[in-house]
Amino acid sequence: MQPISHWAAVIGLAALALPDAMEPACAQNSPGRFTTIVVAFPAGGPTDVLARAVAADLADKLGQQFVVENRSGAGGNVGAAAVAKAAADGSTLLFATTSVVNNRFMYKNLPFDTDRDFVPIVLISKTPIVLVASPATGIKNLGDLIAYAKANPGKLNLGTPGHGTAAHITAELLQRRAGFTLTHVPYRGSAPMIADLLGNQIDVVSDLLPTQIPQLKAGKYAGIAVTGAARSTALPDLATVAENGFPGFEATSWNALLAPTGTPPDVVAKLNAAVNAYLASDKGKQELAKFDMLAAGGSPEDLRAFMAAEVAKWGPIIKAANIAIE
């Protein structure tokens, strides 16, 4: 993790760059053209809402229209492939998620190559995962979970919002670090999983933290641990995995802005400066706080290094767990 002084310098440079960035980001576009930000998942979720907030702020700062387009399918591959094939003139961008890195390990014959086909712009946010337990289990914390799972192998099941999701692979990472095994039960999204959890039909759940906050605040079931580097501001009493005896443990879902390879460096620089300024603003902080997302920021090079580290972290876990999607 970069020191605070590093990010302060980045944000300061971003603010200085904004006067030049007030020109339209896509200098090659003719008057009246707009920039499309592709979200590779359905409308209405946290990623989509955040993308629309970022698009609105970019439109204000850069003096041109930014339109969000939802192109869902194949775990994010449909939208990513569309952007990879788009003109590299700044008119089409990808509001990327963890899937743009991890899908290479789960899908055969991807229609794009993330390392070859995209240029990084900026890491926007990180969203921790949370582990929770059904009241029927009696499990109150991560220590309880590990002890019970080791003493009763194969008896606890684990719900996730989908096979190969960030919540799924995070749970796989924790099981390998801690030396226990749960029986995976993939759901189609969080809603049916939460219903089963409330009905004591599933023992343990791994899910994006924002989805679980209302139930945890209401005391419907127990939070076990969060997987971020720090505790959630919404649930300050819930300890992190790292605090539970696994120093350095961090696993998050994330959002980043990417462009097709070949996009002019000045376009990348202007977009990077504008997004960094948004993340540093009170408006940006408030909008991310709605979903308990952590603001990221930084340079394109920082994002490139982060994505490479994600590949190195998750590749072995996905392969060891034999996670494959047809």
Secondary structure, DSSP 8 states (H G I E B T S, - for coil): ---HHHHHHHHHHHHHHHHHHTS-S-TTS-TT--EEEEESS-TTSHHHHHHHHHHHHHHHHHTS-EEEEE---GGGHHHHHHHHTS-SSSSEEEEEETHHHHGGGTSSS-SS-HHHHEEEEEEEEEEEEEEEE-GGG---SHHHHHHHHHHSTT--EEEESSTTSHHHHHHHHHHHHHT---EEEE-SSHHHHHHHHHTT--SEEEEEHHHHHHHHHTTSSEEEEE-SSS--SSSTTS-BTGGGT-TT---EEEEEEEEETT--HHHHHHHHHHHHHHHHSHHHHHHHHTTT-EE----HHHHHHHHHHHHHHHHHHHHHTT----
